[in-house]
Amino acid sequence: MVLNELGARINSALHALSKEPVIDEKAVDALLREICTALLESDVNVRLVQQLRQNVRKRINMDELSASANKRKVIQTAVFDELCTLVDPGVQPWVPRKGKQNVVMFVGLQGSGKTTSCTKLAAYYKRKGMKVGLVCADTFRAGAFDQLRQNASRAHIPYYGSYTEADPVLIAMEGVKQFKKDKFDLIIVDTSGRHKQEMELFAEMQQIAKAVRPDNTVFVMDGTIGQAADSQARAFKETVDIGSIIITKMDGHAKGGGAISAVAATGSPIIFIGTGEHMHDLDKFSARPFVSKMLGMGDISGLVETVQDLQLDKNEDMIKNLAKGVFTLKDMRDQLQSILKMGPLSKIMGMMPGMSPDMMQGFDAEEGTRRLRSYMCIFDSMTENELTSDGKLFDDENRLKRVARGSGVRPVDVQALLHQHRQFGQIVKKMGGPEGMLSKMNPAMMQQMAKNPGAMNPNMLKQMGGMGGMQKMIQQMGGMSGVQNMMKQMMGGGDGPGGGGLGNMQEMMSQMMGGMGGMGGFGGGGRR
Ligand SMILES: Nc1nc2c(ncn2[C@@H]2O[C@H](COP(=O)(O)OP(=O)(O)OP(=O)(O)O)[C@@H](O)[C@H]2O)c(=O)[nH]1
């Protein structure tokens, strides 16, 4: 069972509980049976599933429960917490520090996704402002250096490797030495893999570790591996000092439960999850947001971090404009550019509460991204004067035709962009100023949800006014104008209970992307 399905099944079991007229031992047993079966079908280690069942059972005291006003909430919180425990070894993950020359070594079996993940991680920390270098110490697989070189070049990340040197230990040592000399903040060493756990691989890993003395060793594991994950993780743990885990290929049809269980075998935290072959397909992992996202409650912290990385609050001109309710073509270009920088639209939308991955079906994010890129070409063909205008200049047909010619599109495409700009402009006008919807919020509620999404009353999101309330929470958590402005743009309004939050967002997105079909499932306001 893939993780989306697992989340949906646990959700529906919890939902079924709320429909029970009496919540007694029998009802709790039925709930746990359903959850445990779902976990086992997702390849979660059987020992861990038993442990989860016992822990939840221990936390639910039926006598106390009968006096409790909200039994369902108590049970839901217990289940949520135990699901988090399942993927959280309780160890703070290691993070590189800027200004210190951090060395990270990647290990794992051949094809697990080491090389790909090295570059993804390098790009991630580059976005955080670190000076990152990649060392290819994989001399076992012909072509490994070429792969790393290509990936690194694409991401503009310096790399080190050799076509002639056959000794991986020497390459690793030399690469790390050079990057250290040049004061790199983070040096990532990719090592070889083998088809299976074998002595030669382990001996090589140990030699490299001895030579470069990594601050952290990252174990990369294929998410599709199933129950074999447990023994694989143990074998690696016994040989090298695994500090963190990256699980790859968690996109598509990976069951993932087996690899996730590896946390227990190594006692090391999962730090990232690979969700595709592209550079951006790396999700930071932490237990609570992961479980929250799996259960369709979104990943607020991931969304806030992604938005923070954009440093939108540094775009002062736009912020000033927005506050005044003014929205130029240049503002629109900057916003869309930011969205493009955040990575695939599907990923961003997947982080939003209420949007479980299955709701994204039919949402053609690639087509959306292509359309955004064509918009960028149109903006590039405009003069500064035109960009800083409200678009009325294009009532002049010659001007419109000139821009269409310059960007290789039809005049009607330029008109479509101008139409969307007008729509955005109307929303900005409505929301700007002190009367904007962001001024109305309930901080206590937001803080509670931010701290513990599992304890959230399922109706809370609805009460908060769906995505409108979400927006307020992001304001509370991020506390920065850039996030608000971004969210304002992306999501549109949504005030009050059931306010058209998601509905508006759907409308906005589909307008932006030119009416992508298949998003009709999004309800207004909170979901569940
Ligand atoms: N779908 C998907 N594919 C991935 C992911 N991570 C890696 N891959 C693919 O998995 C394949 C193997 O990845 P590599 O990075 O070459 O694996 P490796 O562990 O470095 O392999 P060796 O160098 O031979 O040890 C490649 O085709 C990658 O594109 C992921 O998160 N999702």
The ligand as an ORCA input file, in Angstrom:
! r2SCAN-3c Opt
* xyz 0 1
  N      11.669      8.372     -8.867
  C      12.808      8.618     -8.200
  N      13.960      8.226     -8.725
  C      15.083      8.495     -8.040
  C      15.084      9.175     -6.791
  N      16.372      9.272     -6.376
  C      17.138      8.684     -7.329
  N      16.367      8.219     -8.333
  C      16.769      7.492     -9.538
  O      17.356      6.259     -9.165
  C      18.367      5.888    -10.071
  C      19.656      5.582     -9.324
  O      20.107      6.764     -8.711
  P      21.641      7.102     -8.498
  O      21.703      8.403     -7.812
  O      22.415      6.938     -9.736
  O      22.025      5.925     -7.514
  P      23.398      5.632     -6.771
  O      23.031      5.135     -5.424
  O      24.297      6.788     -6.833
  O      24.001      4.449     -7.592
  P      25.567      3.989     -7.642
  O      26.363      5.191     -7.982
  O      25.583      2.977     -8.735
  O      25.886      3.405     -6.345
  C      18.512      7.048    -11.042
  O      17.805      6.731    -12.207
  C      17.833      8.214    -10.321
  O      17.280      9.135    -11.211
  C      13.807      9.571     -6.249
  O      13.686     10.141     -5.168
  N      12.714      9.270     -7.002
*
